[in-house]
Amino acid sequence: MDVLHSTLDLLILEVLAEGPLHGWAISHRIRELTREALQVNQGSLYPALHRMEEEGVLRAEWTRSDTQRRVKLYHLTAPGTQRLAQERAAWRRYTRAIDLIIATR
């Protein structure tokens, strides 16, 4: 299942709360944590990462991977940690509202 655009920021922030990762590793970690249920395509992931970097919720640095490839490593910033708390709260409100609708059927 493709990730909905509105949830992508939350997923990225959650994964990066575990520690810094490069883009492919973020995508892989989301797939892994969701037991392959969610897939983030590169065409959605990298624009989101760049946007979030511009917003100051992520910081990026160029480094070398284990295979010596040059990769951009993304880190959560202090404003990113605050944004994660806001995104979590919004997600919980959203899912409770959906659950209320489903429970009436």
Biopython code that builds the backbone (N, CA, C, O; Angstrom):
import numpy as np
from Bio.PDB.StructureBuilder import StructureBuilder

atoms = [
    (1, "MET", "N", (0.844, -1.165, 0.000)),
    (1, "MET", "CA", (0.000, 0.000, 0.000)),
    (1, "MET", "C", (0.898, 1.239, 0.000)),
    (1, "MET", "O", (1.860, 1.318, 0.763)),
    (2, "ASP", "N", (0.579, 2.183, -0.847)),
    (2, "ASP", "CA", (1.329, 3.431, -0.872)),
    (2, "ASP", "C", (0.984, 4.267, 0.358)),
    (2, "ASP", "O", (-0.136, 4.215, 0.866)),
    (3, "VAL", "N", (1.939, 5.018, 0.815)),
    (3, "VAL", "CA", (1.735, 5.895, 1.959)),
    (3, "VAL", "C", (0.974, 7.135, 1.511)),
    (3, "VAL", "O", (1.302, 7.739, 0.489)),
    (4, "LEU", "N", (-0.030, 7.506, 2.270)),
    (4, "LEU", "CA", (-0.759, 8.732, 1.988)),
    (4, "LEU", "C", (0.147, 9.925, 2.253)),
    (4, "LEU", "O", (0.909, 9.936, 3.219)),
    (5, "HIS", "N", (0.058, 10.912, 1.400)),
    (5, "HIS", "CA", (0.917, 12.086, 1.523)),
    (5, "HIS", "C", (0.835, 12.708, 2.910)),
    (5, "HIS", "O", (1.854, 13.129, 3.458)),
    (6, "SER", "N", (-0.356, 12.771, 3.483)),
    (6, "SER", "CA", (-0.541, 13.434, 4.770)),
    (6, "SER", "C", (0.134, 12.697, 5.932)),
    (6, "SER", "O", (0.374, 13.297, 6.979)),
    (7, "THR", "N", (0.438, 11.433, 5.767)),
    (7, "THR", "CA", (1.082, 10.677, 6.844)),
    (7, "THR", "C", (2.588, 10.536, 6.647)),
    (7, "THR", "O", (3.285, 10.055, 7.540)),
    (8, "LEU", "N", (3.084, 10.941, 5.512)),
    (8, "LEU", "CA", (4.500, 10.739, 5.210)),
    (8, "LEU", "C", (5.411, 11.468, 6.189)),
    (8, "LEU", "O", (6.400, 10.897, 6.647)),
    (9, "ASP", "N", (5.098, 12.713, 6.516)),
    (9, "ASP", "CA", (5.943, 13.454, 7.458)),
    (9, "ASP", "C", (6.029, 12.716, 8.789)),
    (9, "ASP", "O", (7.115, 12.564, 9.350)),
    (10, "LEU", "N", (4.891, 12.262, 9.290)),
    (10, "LEU", "CA", (4.872, 11.541, 10.560)),
    (10, "LEU", "C", (5.753, 10.300, 10.491)),
    (10, "LEU", "O", (6.533, 10.047, 11.409)),
    (11, "LEU", "N", (5.641, 9.531, 9.430)),
    (11, "LEU", "CA", (6.443, 8.309, 9.300)),
    (11, "LEU", "C", (7.932, 8.618, 9.255)),
    (11, "LEU", "O", (8.731, 7.938, 9.899)),
    (12, "ILE", "N", (8.303, 9.633, 8.504)),
    (12, "ILE", "CA", (9.718, 10.028, 8.413)),
    (12, "ILE", "C", (10.231, 10.456, 9.784)),
    (12, "ILE", "O", (11.291, 10.009, 10.222)),
    (13, "LEU", "N", (9.485, 11.313, 10.455)),
    (13, "LEU", "CA", (9.907, 11.793, 11.774)),
    (13, "LEU", "C", (10.018, 10.651, 12.773)),
    (13, "LEU", "O", (10.963, 10.607, 13.561)),
    (14, "GLU", "N", (9.067, 9.730, 12.750)),
    (14, "GLU", "CA", (9.117, 8.576, 13.661)),
    (14, "GLU", "C", (10.375, 7.745, 13.429)),
    (14, "GLU", "O", (11.056, 7.360, 14.380)),
    (15, "VAL", "N", (10.677, 7.475, 12.181)),
    (15, "VAL", "CA", (11.848, 6.652, 11.867)),
    (15, "VAL", "C", (13.130, 7.377, 12.264)),
    (15, "VAL", "O", (14.046, 6.764, 12.813)),
    (16, "LEU", "N", (13.197, 8.671, 11.990)),
    (16, "LEU", "CA", (14.411, 9.412, 12.333)),
    (16, "LEU", "C", (14.553, 9.667, 13.832)),
    (16, "LEU", "O", (15.638, 10.018, 14.295)),
    (17, "ALA", "N", (13.482, 9.495, 14.589)),
    (17, "ALA", "CA", (13.575, 9.608, 16.044)),
    (17, "ALA", "C", (14.466, 8.493, 16.609)),
    (17, "ALA", "O", (15.014, 8.620, 17.704)),
    (18, "GLU", "N", (14.601, 7.402, 15.849)),
    (18, "GLU", "CA", (15.482, 6.292, 16.256)),
    (18, "GLU", "C", (16.946, 6.622, 16.027)),
    (18, "GLU", "O", (17.823, 6.023, 16.650)),
    (19, "GLY", "N", (17.218, 7.577, 15.132)),
    (19, "GLY", "CA", (18.582, 7.956, 14.805)),
    (19, "GLY", "C", (18.682, 8.340, 13.342)),
    (19, "GLY", "O", (17.765, 8.070, 12.567)),
    (20, "PRO", "N", (19.802, 8.977, 12.946)),
    (20, "PRO", "CA", (19.964, 9.451, 11.575)),
    (20, "PRO", "C", (20.031, 8.313, 10.558)),
    (20, "PRO", "O", (20.592, 7.250, 10.824)),
    (21, "LEU", "N", (19.442, 8.564, 9.386)),
    (21, "LEU", "CA", (19.447, 7.601, 8.283)),
    (21, "LEU", "C", (19.495, 8.348, 6.967)),
    (21, "LEU", "O", (19.156, 9.529, 6.898)),
    (22, "HIS", "N", (19.920, 7.652, 5.919)),
    (22, "HIS", "CA", (19.844, 8.222, 4.575)),
    (22, "HIS", "C", (18.508, 7.812, 3.956)),
    (22, "HIS", "O", (17.802, 6.958, 4.494)),
    (23, "GLY", "N", (18.171, 8.421, 2.833)),
    (23, "GLY", "CA", (16.857, 8.250, 2.228)),
    (23, "GLY", "C", (16.430, 6.817, 2.002)),
    (23, "GLY", "O", (15.334, 6.424, 2.401)),
    (24, "TRP", "N", (17.288, 6.025, 1.363)),
    (24, "TRP", "CA", (16.913, 4.633, 1.093)),
    (24, "TRP", "C", (16.651, 3.886, 2.396)),
    (24, "TRP", "O", (15.724, 3.079, 2.477)),
    (25, "ALA", "N", (17.463, 4.152, 3.411)),
    (25, "ALA", "CA", (17.309, 3.469, 4.698)),
    (25, "ALA", "C", (16.003, 3.884, 5.381)),
    (25, "ALA", "O", (15.382, 3.070, 6.064)),
    (26, "ILE", "N", (15.582, 5.130, 5.206)),
    (26, "ILE", "CA", (14.302, 5.581, 5.764)),
    (26, "ILE", "C", (13.167, 4.786, 5.127)),
    (26, "ILE", "O", (12.292, 4.261, 5.816)),
    (27, "SER", "N", (13.198, 4.710, 3.809)),
    (27, "SER", "CA", (12.172, 3.961, 3.082)),
    (27, "SER", "C", (12.159, 2.495, 3.507)),
    (27, "SER", "O", (11.096, 1.920, 3.742)),
    (28, "HIS", "N", (13.328, 1.903, 3.602)),
    (28, "HIS", "CA", (13.452, 0.502, 3.999)),
    (28, "HIS", "C", (12.928, 0.291, 5.420)),
    (28, "HIS", "O", (12.239, -0.694, 5.687)),
    (29, "ARG", "N", (13.248, 1.204, 6.320)),
    (29, "ARG", "CA", (12.824, 1.075, 7.721)),
    (29, "ARG", "C", (11.301, 1.162, 7.840)),
    (29, "ARG", "O", (10.700, 0.435, 8.630)),
    (30, "ILE", "N", (10.682, 2.036, 7.070)),
    (30, "ILE", "CA", (9.219, 2.133, 7.086)),
    (30, "ILE", "C", (8.608, 0.813, 6.611)),
    (30, "ILE", "O", (7.670, 0.302, 7.224)),
    (31, "ARG", "N", (9.141, 0.269, 5.526)),
    (31, "ARG", "CA", (8.657, -1.038, 5.033)),
    (31, "ARG", "C", (8.837, -2.110, 6.096)),
    (31, "ARG", "O", (7.937, -2.912, 6.346)),
    (32, "GLU", "N", (10.002, -2.115, 6.714)),
    (32, "GLU", "CA", (10.322, -3.119, 7.728)),
    (32, "GLU", "C", (9.394, -3.003, 8.941)),
    (32, "GLU", "O", (8.852, -4.007, 9.402)),
    (33, "LEU", "N", (9.210, -1.795, 9.455)),
    (33, "LEU", "CA", (8.375, -1.606, 10.652)),
    (33, "LEU", "C", (6.912, -1.927, 10.390)),
    (33, "LEU", "O", (6.193, -2.331, 11.304)),
    (34, "THR", "N", (6.464, -1.750, 9.148)),
    (34, "THR", "CA", (5.062, -2.025, 8.820)),
    (34, "THR", "C", (4.878, -3.421, 8.232)),
    (34, "THR", "O", (3.817, -3.746, 7.700)),
    (35, "ARG", "N", (5.918, -4.237, 8.334)),
    (35, "ARG", "CA", (5.877, -5.613, 7.798)),
    (35, "ARG", "C", (5.464, -5.623, 6.341)),
    (35, "ARG", "O", (4.634, -6.424, 5.911)),
    (36, "GLU", "N", (6.073, -4.699, 5.583)),
    (36, "GLU", "CA", (5.872, -4.577, 4.137)),
    (36, "GLU", "C", (4.508, -4.009, 3.747)),
    (36, "GLU", "O", (4.174, -3.983, 2.563)),
    (37, "ALA", "N", (3.718, -3.556, 4.712)),
    (37, "ALA", "CA", (2.381, -3.033, 4.402)),
    (37, "ALA", "C", (2.451, -1.645, 3.749)),
    (37, "ALA", "O", (1.616, -1.310, 2.909)),
    (38, "LEU", "N", (3.440, -0.848, 4.137)),
    (38, "LEU", "CA", (3.567, 0.499, 3.574)),
    (38, "LEU", "C", (4.855, 0.618, 2.788)),
    (38, "LEU", "O", (5.914, 0.159, 3.217)),
    (39, "GLN", "N", (4.744, 1.241, 1.629)),
    (39, "GLN", "CA", (5.900, 1.466, 0.769)),
    (39, "GLN", "C", (5.964, 2.953, 0.449)),
    (39, "GLN", "O", (4.959, 3.550, 0.060)),
    (40, "VAL", "N", (7.116, 3.542, 0.606)),
    (40, "VAL", "CA", (7.301, 4.952, 0.281)),
    (40, "VAL", "C", (8.103, 5.018, -1.007)),
    (40, "VAL", "O", (9.257, 4.592, -1.048)),
    (41, "ASN", "N", (7.496, 5.550, -2.055)),
    (41, "ASN", "CA", (8.239, 5.644, -3.308)),
    (41, "ASN", "C", (9.188, 6.828, -3.260)),
    (41, "ASN", "O", (8.947, 7.812, -2.561)),
    (42, "GLN", "N", (10.254, 6.717, -4.007)),
    (42, "GLN", "CA", (11.311, 7.736, -3.997)),
    (42, "GLN", "C", (10.801, 9.097, -4.469)),
    (42, "GLN", "O", (11.293, 10.137, -4.031)),
    (43, "GLY", "N", (9.817, 9.081, -5.360)),
    (43, "GLY", "CA", (9.247, 10.314, -5.877)),
    (43, "GLY", "C", (8.477, 11.097, -4.831)),
    (43, "GLY", "O", (8.239, 12.292, -5.005)),
    (44, "SER", "N", (8.088, 10.448, -3.758)),
    (44, "SER", "CA", (7.431, 11.128, -2.635)),
    (44, "SER", "C", (8.417, 11.400, -1.501)),
    (44, "SER", "O", (8.361, 12.448, -0.857)),
    (45, "LEU", "N", (9.312, 10.454, -1.263)),
    (45, "LEU", "CA", (10.219, 10.546, -0.127)),
    (45, "LEU", "C", (11.167, 11.734, -0.232)),
    (45, "LEU", "O", (11.244, 12.547, 0.689)),
    (46, "TYR", "N", (11.886, 11.841, -1.340)),
    (46, "TYR", "CA", (12.932, 12.863, -1.415)),
    (46, "TYR", "C", (12.383, 14.293, -1.434)),
    (46, "TYR", "O", (12.974, 15.169, -0.803)),
    (47, "PRO", "N", (11.287, 14.558, -2.125)),
    (47, "PRO", "CA", (10.715, 15.911, -1.992)),
    (47, "PRO", "C", (10.293, 16.222, -0.549)),
    (47, "PRO", "O", (10.454, 17.351, -0.086)),
    (48, "ALA", "N", (9.757, 15.230, 0.155)),
    (48, "ALA", "CA", (9.366, 15.437, 1.552)),
    (48, "ALA", "C", (10.592, 15.711, 2.417)),
    (48, "ALA", "O", (10.566, 16.606, 3.262)),
    (49, "LEU", "N", (11.658, 14.951, 2.213)),
    (49, "LEU", "CA", (12.887, 15.172, 2.983)),
    (49, "LEU", "C", (13.449, 16.564, 2.724)),
    (49, "LEU", "O", (13.843, 17.258, 3.661)),
    (50, "HIS", "N", (13.489, 16.976, 1.467)),
    (50, "HIS", "CA", (14.014, 18.311, 1.135)),
    (50, "HIS", "C", (13.145, 19.412, 1.732)),
    (50, "HIS", "O", (13.657, 20.403, 2.254)),
    (51, "ARG", "N", (11.836, 19.235, 1.651)),
    (51, "ARG", "CA", (10.917, 20.229, 2.221)),
    (51, "ARG", "C", (11.109, 20.326, 3.729)),
    (51, "ARG", "O", (11.169, 21.424, 4.283)),
    (52, "MET", "N", (11.205, 19.178, 4.388)),
    (52, "MET", "CA", (11.357, 19.164, 5.836)),
    (52, "MET", "C", (12.713, 19.737, 6.261)),
    (52, "MET", "O", (12.834, 20.336, 7.329)),
    (53, "GLU", "N", (13.716, 19.550, 5.424)),
    (53, "GLU", "CA", (15.024, 20.153, 5.699)),
    (53, "GLU", "C", (14.913, 21.677, 5.605)),
    (53, "GLU", "O", (15.447, 22.392, 6.453)),
    (54, "GLU", "N", (14.225, 22.171, 4.580)),
    (54, "GLU", "CA", (14.025, 23.614, 4.426)),
    (54, "GLU", "C", (13.232, 24.202, 5.585)),
    (54, "GLU", "O", (13.465, 25.341, 5.990)),
    (55, "GLU", "N", (12.289, 23.417, 6.121)),
    (55, "GLU", "CA", (11.477, 23.865, 7.259)),
    (55, "GLU", "C", (12.257, 23.844, 8.572)),
    (55, "GLU", "O", (11.812, 24.411, 9.569)),
    (56, "GLY", "N", (13.412, 23.195, 8.573)),
    (56, "GLY", "CA", (14.238, 23.141, 9.776)),
    (56, "GLY", "C", (13.930, 21.999, 10.719)),
    (56, "GLY", "O", (14.475, 21.947, 11.822)),
    (57, "VAL", "N", (13.058, 21.073, 10.308)),
    (57, "VAL", "CA", (12.750, 19.941, 11.183)),
    (57, "VAL", "C", (13.747, 18.794, 10.991)),
    (57, "VAL", "O", (13.850, 17.895, 11.827)),
    (58, "LEU", "N", (14.471, 18.845, 9.883)),
    (58, "LEU", "CA", (15.543, 17.884, 9.619)),
    (58, "LEU", "C", (16.818, 18.645, 9.294)),
    (58, "LEU", "O", (16.783, 19.761, 8.776)),
    (59, "ARG", "N", (17.930, 18.022, 9.605)),
    (59, "ARG", "CA", (19.246, 18.527, 9.207)),
    (59, "ARG", "C", (19.897, 17.419, 8.396)),
    (59, "ARG", "O", (19.783, 16.243, 8.740)),
    (60, "ALA", "N", (20.573, 17.790, 7.331)),
    (60, "ALA", "CA", (21.202, 16.777, 6.474)),
    (60, "ALA", "C", (22.689, 17.037, 6.363)),
    (60, "ALA", "O", (23.142, 18.181, 6.406)),
    (61, "GLU", "N", (23.436, 15.963, 6.219)),
    (61, "GLU", "CA", (24.879, 16.070, 5.998)),
    (61, "GLU", "C", (25.312, 14.953, 5.050)),
    (61, "GLU", "O", (24.780, 13.843, 5.089)),
    (62, "TRP", "N", (26.267, 15.264, 4.217)),
    (62, "TRP", "CA", (26.814, 14.262, 3.312)),
    (62, "TRP", "C", (27.847, 13.433, 4.060)),
    (62, "TRP", "O", (28.669, 13.961, 4.809)),
    (63, "THR", "N", (27.788, 12.128, 3.843)),
    (63, "THR", "CA", (28.723, 11.203, 4.479)),
    (63, "THR", "C", (28.915, 9.992, 3.568)),
    (63, "THR", "O", (28.393, 9.961, 2.453)),
    (64, "ARG", "N", (29.648, 9.015, 4.033)),
    (64, "ARG", "CA", (29.861, 7.770, 3.279)),
    (64, "ARG", "C", (29.095, 6.629, 3.936)),
    (64, "ARG", "O", (29.082, 6.496, 5.160)),
    (65, "SER", "N", (28.460, 5.814, 3.112)),
    (65, "SER", "CA", (27.741, 4.639, 3.619)),
    (65, "SER", "C", (28.740, 3.535, 3.934)),
    (65, "SER", "O", (29.944, 3.695, 3.729)),
    (66, "ASP", "N", (28.235, 2.424, 4.429)),
    (66, "ASP", "CA", (29.087, 1.259, 4.711)),
    (66, "ASP", "C", (29.794, 0.773, 3.460)),
    (66, "ASP", "O", (30.887, 0.211, 3.536)),
    (67, "THR", "N", (29.169, 0.990, 2.305)),
    (67, "THR", "CA", (29.755, 0.549, 1.039)),
    (67, "THR", "C", (30.556, 1.671, 0.371)),
    (67, "THR", "O", (30.929, 1.570, -0.798)),
    (68, "GLN", "N", (30.815, 2.741, 1.133)),
    (68, "GLN", "CA", (31.601, 3.891, 0.692)),
    (68, "GLN", "C", (30.922, 4.746, -0.377)),
    (68, "GLN", "O", (31.570, 5.559, -1.036)),
    (69, "ARG", "N", (29.623, 4.557, -0.540)),
    (69, "ARG", "CA", (28.861, 5.445, -1.423)),
    (69, "ARG", "C", (28.583, 6.726, -0.677)),
    (69, "ARG", "O", (28.391, 6.715, 0.539)),
    (70, "ARG", "N", (28.562, 7.818, -1.389)),
    (70, "ARG", "CA", (28.245, 9.108, -0.785)),
    (70, "ARG", "C", (26.722, 9.196, -0.610)),
    (70, "ARG", "O", (25.975, 9.042, -1.577)),
    (71, "VAL", "N", (26.269, 9.442, 0.621)),
    (71, "VAL", "CA", (24.842, 9.510, 0.932)),
    (71, "VAL", "C", (24.570, 10.736, 1.799)),
    (71, "VAL", "O", (25.444, 11.233, 2.509)),
    (72, "LYS", "N", (23.335, 11.200, 1.715)),
    (72, "LYS", "CA", (22.898, 12.317, 2.538)),
    (72, "LYS", "C", (22.192, 11.740, 3.760)),
    (72, "LYS", "O", (21.163, 11.075, 3.641)),
    (73, "LEU", "N", (22.755, 12.002, 4.930)),
    (73, "LEU", "CA", (22.237, 11.476, 6.181)),
    (73, "LEU", "C", (21.325, 12.522, 6.811)),
    (73, "LEU", "O", (21.716, 13.680, 6.965)),
    (74, "TYR", "N", (20.117, 12.117, 7.172)),
    (74, "TYR", "CA", (19.129, 13.034, 7.745)),
    (74, "TYR", "C", (19.025, 12.829, 9.246)),
    (74, "TYR", "O", (18.964, 11.700, 9.733)),
    (75, "HIS", "N", (19.005, 13.947, 9.974)),
    (75, "HIS", "CA", (18.909, 13.962, 11.430)),
    (75, "HIS", "C", (17.667, 14.745, 11.828)),
    (75, "HIS", "O", (17.287, 15.704, 11.156)),
    (76, "LEU", "N", (17.045, 14.339, 12.911)),
    (76, "LEU", "CA", (15.940, 15.085, 13.491)),
    (76, "LEU", "C", (16.519, 16.255, 14.285)),
    (76, "LEU", "O", (17.475, 16.069, 15.038)),
    (77, "THR", "N", (15.964, 17.448, 14.134)),
    (77, "THR", "CA", (16.399, 18.617, 14.894)),
    (77, "THR", "C", (15.475, 18.798, 16.110)),
    (77, "THR", "O", (14.490, 18.075, 16.260)),
    (78, "ALA", "N", (15.799, 19.759, 16.963)),
    (78, "ALA", "CA", (14.921, 20.063, 18.105)),
    (78, "ALA", "C", (13.526, 20.477, 17.625)),
    (78, "ALA", "O", (12.533, 19.987, 18.163)),
    (79, "PRO", "N", (13.422, 21.375, 16.615)),
    (79, "PRO", "CA", (12.089, 21.667, 16.095)),
    (79, "PRO", "C", (11.417, 20.434, 15.483)),
    (79, "PRO", "O", (10.191, 20.322, 15.492)),
    (80, "GLY", "N", (12.217, 19.517, 14.957)),
    (80, "GLY", "CA", (11.680, 18.276, 14.411)),
    (80, "GLY", "C", (11.081, 17.400, 15.498)),
    (80, "GLY", "O", (10.057, 16.752, 15.281)),
    (81, "THR", "N", (11.707, 17.375, 16.657)),
    (81, "THR", "CA", (11.181, 16.616, 17.787)),
    (81, "THR", "C", (9.852, 17.204, 18.245)),
    (81, "THR", "O", (8.923, 16.469, 18.580)),
    (82, "GLN", "N", (9.765, 18.527, 18.257)),
    (82, "GLN", "CA", (8.501, 19.191, 18.610)),
    (82, "GLN", "C", (7.428, 18.886, 17.571)),
    (82, "GLN", "O", (6.276, 18.616, 17.910)),
    (83, "ARG", "N", (7.822, 18.933, 16.309)),
    (83, "ARG", "CA", (6.868, 18.638, 15.233)),
    (83, "ARG", "C", (6.381, 17.199, 15.328)),
    (83, "ARG", "O", (5.206, 16.925, 15.082)),
    (84, "LEU", "N", (7.268, 16.280, 15.682)),
    (84, "LEU", "CA", (6.879, 14.877, 15.846)),
    (84, "LEU", "C", (5.791, 14.751, 16.907)),
    (84, "LEU", "O", (4.813, 14.033, 16.702)),
    (85, "ALA", "N", (5.945, 15.435, 18.033)),
    (85, "ALA", "CA", (4.925, 15.386, 19.086)),
    (85, "ALA", "C", (3.593, 15.917, 18.565)),
    (85, "ALA", "O", (2.543, 15.352, 18.873)),
    (86, "GLN", "N", (3.620, 16.987, 17.787)),
    (86, "GLN", "CA", (2.401, 17.555, 17.209)),
    (86, "GLN", "C", (1.767, 16.590, 16.213)),
    (86, "GLN", "O", (0.551, 16.398, 16.212)),
    (87, "GLU", "N", (2.598, 15.986, 15.368)),
    (87, "GLU", "CA", (2.099, 15.039, 14.366)),
    (87, "GLU", "C", (1.494, 13.801, 15.022)),
    (87, "GLU", "O", (0.473, 13.289, 14.563)),
    (88, "ARG", "N", (2.121, 13.321, 16.092)),
    (88, "ARG", "CA", (1.572, 12.171, 16.825)),
    (88, "ARG", "C", (0.194, 12.504, 17.384)),
    (88, "ARG", "O", (-0.746, 11.722, 17.245)),
    (89, "ALA", "N", (0.079, 13.669, 18.018)),
    (89, "ALA", "CA", (-1.202, 14.081, 18.609)),
    (89, "ALA", "C", (-2.276, 14.209, 17.528)),
    (89, "ALA", "O", (-3.411, 13.771, 17.718)),
    (90, "ALA", "N", (-1.915, 14.806, 16.406)),
    (90, "ALA", "CA", (-2.875, 14.963, 15.304)),
    (90, "ALA", "C", (-3.296, 13.596, 14.768)),
    (90, "ALA", "O", (-4.473, 13.383, 14.475)),
    (91, "TRP", "N", (-2.353, 12.673, 14.638)),
    (91, "TRP", "CA", (-2.666, 11.333, 14.146)),
    (91, "TRP", "C", (-3.613, 10.611, 15.096)),
    (91, "TRP", "O", (-4.555, 9.951, 14.655)),
    (92, "ARG", "N", (-3.367, 10.734, 16.396)),
    (92, "ARG", "CA", (-4.246, 10.082, 17.374)),
    (92, "ARG", "C", (-5.663, 10.648, 17.309)),
    (92, "ARG", "O", (-6.633, 9.896, 17.398)),
    (93, "ARG", "N", (-5.791, 11.972, 17.153)),
    (93, "ARG", "CA", (-7.126, 12.577, 17.009)),
    (93, "ARG", "C", (-7.811, 12.050, 15.754)),
    (93, "ARG", "O", (-8.995, 11.715, 15.779)),
    (94, "TYR", "N", (-7.068, 11.980, 14.667)),
    (94, "TYR", "CA", (-7.605, 11.514, 13.389)),
    (94, "TYR", "C", (-8.085, 10.062, 13.486)),
    (94, "TYR", "O", (-9.197, 9.739, 13.069)),
    (95, "THR", "N", (-7.241, 9.201, 14.037)),
    (95, "THR", "CA", (-7.614, 7.785, 14.107)),
    (95, "THR", "C", (-8.774, 7.555, 15.070)),
    (95, "THR", "O", (-9.606, 6.680, 14.831)),
    (96, "ARG", "N", (-8.841, 8.329, 16.161)),
    (96, "ARG", "CA", (-9.999, 8.210, 17.061)),
    (96, "ARG", "C", (-11.280, 8.600, 16.332)),
    (96, "ARG", "O", (-12.314, 7.955, 16.501)),
    (97, "ALA", "N", (-11.211, 9.658, 15.521)),
    (97, "ALA", "CA", (-12.397, 10.097, 14.772)),
    (97, "ALA", "C", (-12.834, 9.023, 13.777)),
    (97, "ALA", "O", (-14.025, 8.736, 13.660)),
    (98, "ILE", "N", (-11.894, 8.438, 13.073)),
    (98, "ILE", "CA", (-12.214, 7.364, 12.122)),
    (98, "ILE", "C", (-12.807, 6.165, 12.869)),
    (98, "ILE", "O", (-13.791, 5.573, 12.426)),
    (99, "ASP", "N", (-12.199, 5.816, 14.004)),
    (99, "ASP", "CA", (-12.724, 4.705, 14.803)),
    (99, "ASP", "C", (-14.161, 4.953, 15.234)),
    (99, "ASP", "O", (-14.963, 4.019, 15.268)),
    (100, "LEU", "N", (-14.498, 6.186, 15.559)),
    (100, "LEU", "CA", (-15.883, 6.508, 15.944)),
    (100, "LEU", "C", (-16.844, 6.245, 14.791)),
    (100, "LEU", "O", (-17.945, 5.734, 15.001)),
    (101, "ILE", "N", (-16.437, 6.587, 13.590)),
    (101, "ILE", "CA", (-17.288, 6.345, 12.425)),
    (101, "ILE", "C", (-17.425, 4.855, 12.165)),
    (101, "ILE", "O", (-18.529, 4.367, 11.922)),
    (102, "ILE", "N", (-16.329, 4.134, 12.211)),
    (102, "ILE", "CA", (-16.356, 2.688, 11.955)),
    (102, "ILE", "C", (-17.182, 1.965, 13.020)),
    (102, "ILE", "O", (-17.911, 1.024, 12.707)),
    (103, "ALA", "N", (-17.073, 2.397, 14.256)),
    (103, "ALA", "CA", (-17.776, 1.742, 15.362)),
    (103, "ALA", "C", (-19.299, 1.883, 15.242)),
    (103, "ALA", "O", (-20.032, 1.089, 15.832)),
    (104, "THR", "N", (-19.782, 2.865, 14.502)),
    (104, "THR", "CA", (-21.225, 3.048, 14.372)),
    (104, "THR", "C", (-21.832, 2.097, 13.358)),
    (104, "THR", "O", (-23.057, 2.031, 13.257)),
    (105, "ARG", "N", (-21.061, 1.385, 12.629)),
    (105, "ARG", "CA", (-21.558, 0.451, 11.595)),
    (105, "ARG", "C", (-21.668, -0.950, 12.115)),
    (105, "ARG", "O", (-22.068, -1.852, 11.378)),
]
sb = StructureBuilder()
sb.init_structure("model")
sb.init_model(0)
sb.init_chain("A")
sb.init_seg("    ")
for serial, (resi, resn, name, xyz) in enumerate(atoms, 1):
    if name == "N":
        sb.init_residue(resn, " ", resi, " ")
    sb.init_atom(name, np.array(xyz, "f"), 0.0, 1.0, " ", f" {name:<3s}", serial, name[0])
structure = sb.get_structure()
